Amino acid sequence: MSEPGGTALRTRLEQLAREVVKFGAVGGLGLLVNMAAFNVLRHTTDLQVVRASLVATVISVLFNYVGFRYFTYRDRDKSGRAKELTLFLVFSVAGAIIENGLLYLATYGFGWNTPLQSNFFKVFGIGVATLFRFWSYRTWVFRTVPAEEAVEPTPGPAPAPAPAAAPAPVVTPQPKPAASRLT
């Protein structure tokens, strides 16, 4: 027989696994959008590598927000959409800095600028940024709906204890009078 704590842990792990799969599905599609936009921009425009990557990242961030909000985290709190979008953009910018910072370092720091090298470091940067984004989105952006909390009494003096009940009187049965005979 399994313990209740083990069942709760198993349930949480199953929920986390479903979340990771959904996050990965949206992220995988976002990766395709990002890489397609990056390569189209890199090969059809005069944009430098990192600038093309930044534009592609912005396109995929917008795509991913829709996927995360309406698929991965559709059951999460929806009460503060403006705050949610603001936090999403803040953490997405941080992720974009991680993603494109690694590409920048490879391209301009080490001179690795062939299409294969650029794509490798673009994907590597996305991978590192994805770990950061998963943590930040689930922790700060798409928060779980708070469970109804038990109403706690306001701090103050403790209520007076109930008075002790008086002991019940002991009742002893009385013998019934004998029936009198009429003679």
C-alpha atoms as a printed R data frame, in Angstrom:
    type eleno elety resid chain resno       x      y       z
1   ATOM     1    CA   MET     A     1   0.000  0.000   0.000
2   ATOM     2    CA   SER     A     2   1.463  3.381  -0.952
3   ATOM     3    CA   GLU     A     3   1.781  6.249   1.431
4   ATOM     4    CA   PRO     A     4  -0.275  9.436   1.006
5   ATOM     5    CA   GLY     A     5   2.972 11.457   0.780
6   ATOM     6    CA   GLY     A     6   4.216  9.181  -2.006
7   ATOM     7    CA   THR     A     7   0.951  9.623  -3.893
8   ATOM     8    CA   ALA     A     8   1.165 13.407  -3.578
9   ATOM     9    CA   LEU     A     9   4.746 13.381  -4.838
10  ATOM    10    CA   ARG     A    10   3.796 11.118  -7.734
11  ATOM    11    CA   THR     A    11   0.905 13.398  -8.672
12  ATOM    12    CA   ARG     A    12   3.153 16.466  -8.597
13  ATOM    13    CA   LEU     A    13   5.774 14.729 -10.738
14  ATOM    14    CA   GLU     A    14   3.110 13.672 -13.251
15  ATOM    15    CA   GLN     A    15   1.816 17.253 -13.415
16  ATOM    16    CA   LEU     A    16   5.361 18.556 -13.899
17  ATOM    17    CA   ALA     A    17   5.966 15.997 -16.654
18  ATOM    18    CA   ARG     A    18   2.776 17.096 -18.480
19  ATOM    19    CA   GLU     A    19   3.841 20.728 -18.107
20  ATOM    20    CA   VAL     A    20   7.318 19.976 -19.474
21  ATOM    21    CA   VAL     A    21   5.808 18.145 -22.468
22  ATOM    22    CA   LYS     A    22   3.422 21.025 -23.247
23  ATOM    23    CA   PHE     A    23   6.183 23.591 -22.739
24  ATOM    24    CA   GLY     A    24   8.406 21.529 -25.025
25  ATOM    25    CA   ALA     A    25   5.718 21.280 -27.716
26  ATOM    26    CA   VAL     A    26   5.203 25.052 -27.803
27  ATOM    27    CA   GLY     A    27   8.934 25.632 -27.469
28  ATOM    28    CA   GLY     A    28   9.674 23.187 -30.274
29  ATOM    29    CA   LEU     A    29   7.329 25.025 -32.606
30  ATOM    30    CA   GLY     A    30   8.816 28.305 -31.399
31  ATOM    31    CA   LEU     A    31  12.275 26.938 -32.188
32  ATOM    32    CA   LEU     A    32  11.157 26.166 -35.752
33  ATOM    33    CA   VAL     A    33   9.709 29.677 -36.095
34  ATOM    34    CA   ASN     A    34  12.884 31.193 -34.644
35  ATOM    35    CA   MET     A    35  15.285 29.204 -36.824
36  ATOM    36    CA   ALA     A    36  13.222 29.692 -39.979
37  ATOM    37    CA   ALA     A    37  12.990 33.442 -39.419
38  ATOM    38    CA   PHE     A    38  16.714 33.600 -38.546
39  ATOM    39    CA   ASN     A    39  17.807 31.777 -41.697
40  ATOM    40    CA   VAL     A    40  15.402 33.644 -43.980
41  ATOM    41    CA   LEU     A    41  16.609 36.986 -42.563
42  ATOM    42    CA   ARG     A    42  20.258 35.954 -42.677
43  ATOM    43    CA   HIS     A    43  20.149 34.812 -46.283
44  ATOM    44    CA   THR     A    44  17.706 37.314 -47.801
45  ATOM    45    CA   THR     A    45  18.669 40.559 -46.049
46  ATOM    46    CA   ASP     A    46  21.824 42.475 -45.259
47  ATOM    47    CA   LEU     A    47  21.228 42.178 -41.499
48  ATOM    48    CA   GLN     A    48  24.226 41.113 -39.473
49  ATOM    49    CA   VAL     A    49  24.014 37.699 -37.807
50  ATOM    50    CA   VAL     A    50  23.117 38.856 -34.298
51  ATOM    51    CA   ARG     A    51  20.592 41.433 -35.560
52  ATOM    52    CA   ALA     A    52  18.882 38.785 -37.679
53  ATOM    53    CA   SER     A    53  18.847 36.557 -34.600
54  ATOM    54    CA   LEU     A    54  17.287 39.291 -32.452
55  ATOM    55    CA   VAL     A    55  14.489 39.860 -34.971
56  ATOM    56    CA   ALA     A    56  13.873 36.107 -35.183
57  ATOM    57    CA   THR     A    57  13.835 35.889 -31.386
58  ATOM    58    CA   VAL     A    58  11.186 38.620 -31.143
59  ATOM    59    CA   ILE     A    59   9.007 36.809 -33.683
60  ATOM    60    CA   SER     A    60   9.301 33.529 -31.790
61  ATOM    61    CA   VAL     A    61   8.665 35.200 -28.405
62  ATOM    62    CA   LEU     A    62   5.341 36.538 -29.690
63  ATOM    63    CA   PHE     A    63   4.485 33.104 -31.108
64  ATOM    64    CA   ASN     A    64   5.431 31.419 -27.833
65  ATOM    65    CA   TYR     A    65   3.367 33.770 -25.663
66  ATOM    66    CA   VAL     A    66   0.219 32.758 -27.503
67  ATOM    67    CA   GLY     A    67   1.135 29.070 -27.232
68  ATOM    68    CA   PHE     A    68   2.022 29.246 -23.555
69  ATOM    69    CA   ARG     A    69  -1.010 31.305 -22.545
70  ATOM    70    CA   TYR     A    70  -3.605 29.317 -24.508
71  ATOM    71    CA   PHE     A    71  -2.091 25.812 -24.438
72  ATOM    72    CA   THR     A    72   0.627 25.120 -21.875
73  ATOM    73    CA   TYR     A    73  -0.646 27.365 -19.071
74  ATOM    74    CA   ARG     A    74  -4.311 27.773 -20.015
75  ATOM    75    CA   ASP     A    75  -5.389 26.573 -16.559
76  ATOM    76    CA   ARG     A    76  -3.263 29.132 -14.711
77  ATOM    77    CA   ASP     A    77  -4.331 32.396 -13.149
78  ATOM    78    CA   LYS     A    78  -5.669 34.842 -15.749
79  ATOM    79    CA   SER     A    79  -6.537 37.703 -13.428
80  ATOM    80    CA   GLY     A    80  -3.604 40.020 -14.166
81  ATOM    81    CA   ARG     A    81  -3.002 39.883 -17.915
82  ATOM    82    CA   ALA     A    82  -1.112 43.201 -18.081
83  ATOM    83    CA   LYS     A    83   1.235 42.103 -15.292
84  ATOM    84    CA   GLU     A    84   1.578 38.656 -16.883
85  ATOM    85    CA   LEU     A    85   2.490 40.098 -20.273
86  ATOM    86    CA   THR     A    86   4.940 42.553 -18.706
87  ATOM    87    CA   LEU     A    87   6.694 39.780 -16.755
88  ATOM    88    CA   PHE     A    88   6.679 37.551 -19.848
89  ATOM    89    CA   LEU     A    89   8.381 40.265 -21.871
90  ATOM    90    CA   VAL     A    90  10.926 41.005 -19.110
91  ATOM    91    CA   PHE     A    91  11.916 37.343 -18.801
92  ATOM    92    CA   SER     A    92  11.830 36.941 -22.584
93  ATOM    93    CA   VAL     A    93  14.271 39.834 -22.938
94  ATOM    94    CA   ALA     A    94  16.543 38.175 -20.364
95  ATOM    95    CA   GLY     A    95  16.256 34.930 -22.339
96  ATOM    96    CA   ALA     A    96  17.006 36.816 -25.571
97  ATOM    97    CA   ILE     A    97  20.145 38.266 -23.968
98  ATOM    98    CA   ILE     A    98  21.284 34.764 -22.974
99  ATOM    99    CA   GLU     A    99  20.421 33.309 -26.385
100 ATOM   100    CA   ASN     A   100  21.935 36.061 -28.494
101 ATOM   101    CA   GLY     A   101  24.794 36.776 -26.105
102 ATOM   102    CA   LEU     A   102  26.128 33.288 -26.727
103 ATOM   103    CA   LEU     A   103  25.747 33.775 -30.492
104 ATOM   104    CA   TYR     A   104  27.454 37.164 -30.241
105 ATOM   105    CA   LEU     A   105  30.338 35.655 -28.264
106 ATOM   106    CA   ALA     A   106  30.792 32.865 -30.819
107 ATOM   107    CA   THR     A   107  30.521 35.186 -33.826
108 ATOM   108    CA   TYR     A   108  32.510 38.215 -32.699
109 ATOM   109    CA   GLY     A   109  34.559 36.757 -29.848
110 ATOM   110    CA   PHE     A   110  35.771 33.632 -31.592
111 ATOM   111    CA   GLY     A   111  35.079 34.433 -35.254
112 ATOM   112    CA   TRP     A   112  32.812 31.425 -35.725
113 ATOM   113    CA   ASN     A   113  30.578 32.858 -38.436
114 ATOM   114    CA   THR     A   114  29.880 30.121 -40.978
115 ATOM   115    CA   PRO     A   115  26.188 29.227 -41.463
116 ATOM   116    CA   LEU     A   116  26.739 25.910 -39.648
117 ATOM   117    CA   GLN     A   117  28.516 27.589 -36.711
118 ATOM   118    CA   SER     A   118  25.915 30.351 -36.500
119 ATOM   119    CA   ASN     A   119  23.062 27.825 -36.476
120 ATOM   120    CA   PHE     A   120  24.834 25.673 -33.886
121 ATOM   121    CA   PHE     A   121  25.365 28.595 -31.496
122 ATOM   122    CA   LYS     A   122  21.883 29.910 -32.160
123 ATOM   123    CA   VAL     A   123  20.418 26.528 -31.124
124 ATOM   124    CA   PHE     A   124  22.832 26.235 -28.174
125 ATOM   125    CA   GLY     A   125  21.811 29.714 -26.981
126 ATOM   126    CA   ILE     A   126  18.143 28.832 -27.336
127 ATOM   127    CA   GLY     A   127  18.723 25.701 -25.249
128 ATOM   128    CA   VAL     A   128  20.381 27.575 -22.406
129 ATOM   129    CA   ALA     A   129  17.770 30.349 -22.548
130 ATOM   130    CA   THR     A   130  14.967 27.755 -22.564
131 ATOM   131    CA   LEU     A   131  16.024 26.419 -19.181
132 ATOM   132    CA   PHE     A   132  15.917 29.964 -17.798
133 ATOM   133    CA   ARG     A   133  12.571 30.690 -19.470
134 ATOM   134    CA   PHE     A   134  10.933 27.491 -18.219
135 ATOM   135    CA   TRP     A   135  11.892 28.303 -14.655
136 ATOM   136    CA   SER     A   136  10.929 31.973 -14.856
137 ATOM   137    CA   TYR     A   137   7.646 31.529 -16.741
138 ATOM   138    CA   ARG     A   138   6.322 28.839 -14.433
139 ATOM   139    CA   THR     A   139   7.565 30.622 -11.294
140 ATOM   140    CA   TRP     A   140   6.711 34.241 -12.041
141 ATOM   141    CA   VAL     A   141   4.589 34.653 -15.176
142 ATOM   142    CA   PHE     A   142   2.020 31.852 -15.426
143 ATOM   143    CA   ARG     A   143   1.377 31.340 -11.751
144 ATOM   144    CA   THR     A   144  -0.893 28.594 -10.495
145 ATOM   145    CA   VAL     A   145  -4.342 29.566  -9.354
146 ATOM   146    CA   PRO     A   146  -4.085 29.933  -5.584
147 ATOM   147    CA   ALA     A   147  -6.031 27.286  -3.686
148 ATOM   148    CA   GLU     A   148  -8.782 28.603  -1.506
149 ATOM   149    CA   GLU     A   149  -7.057 29.337   1.710
150 ATOM   150    CA   ALA     A   150  -8.699 28.582   5.004
151 ATOM   151    CA   VAL     A   151  -9.958 31.672   6.722
152 ATOM   152    CA   GLU     A   152  -7.580 32.358   9.528
153 ATOM   153    CA   PRO     A   153  -8.712 34.366  12.530
154 ATOM   154    CA   THR     A   154  -7.264 37.810  12.816
155 ATOM   155    CA   PRO     A   155  -4.515 38.147  15.371
156 ATOM   156    CA   GLY     A   156  -5.727 39.353  18.710
157 ATOM   157    CA   PRO     A   157  -6.577 38.059  22.130
158 ATOM   158    CA   ALA     A   158  -7.292 34.378  22.280
159 ATOM   159    CA   PRO     A   159 -10.936 33.564  22.843
160 ATOM   160    CA   ALA     A   160 -11.900 32.774  26.417
161 ATOM   161    CA   PRO     A   161 -12.106 29.074  27.117
162 ATOM   162    CA   ALA     A   162 -15.567 27.632  27.371
163 ATOM   163    CA   PRO     A   163 -16.696 27.255  30.976
164 ATOM   164    CA   ALA     A   164 -16.360 23.774  32.353
165 ATOM   165    CA   ALA     A   165 -19.668 21.964  32.451
166 ATOM   166    CA   ALA     A   166 -21.057 21.273  35.883
167 ATOM   167    CA   PRO     A   167 -21.070 17.606  36.705
168 ATOM   168    CA   ALA     A   168 -24.363 15.958  35.985
169 ATOM   169    CA   PRO     A   169 -26.296 15.061  39.119
170 ATOM   170    CA   VAL     A   170 -26.201 11.410  39.991
171 ATOM   171    CA   VAL     A   171 -29.673  9.997  39.957
172 ATOM   172    CA   THR     A   172 -30.232  6.827  41.912
173 ATOM   173    CA   PRO     A   173 -33.301  4.850  41.098
174 ATOM   174    CA   GLN     A   174 -35.898  4.856  43.874
175 ATOM   175    CA   PRO     A   175 -37.812  1.692  44.673
176 ATOM   176    CA   LYS     A   176 -41.378  1.833  43.508
177 ATOM   177    CA   PRO     A   177 -43.942  1.682  46.319
178 ATOM   178    CA   ALA     A   178 -45.640 -1.641  46.631
179 ATOM   179    CA   ALA     A   179 -49.195 -1.696  45.482
180 ATOM   180    CA   SER     A   180 -51.543 -1.635  48.407
181 ATOM   181    CA   ARG     A   181 -54.243 -4.270  48.728
182 ATOM   182    CA   LEU     A   182 -57.712 -3.329  49.383
183 ATOM   183    CA   THR     A   183 -59.411 -5.768  51.610
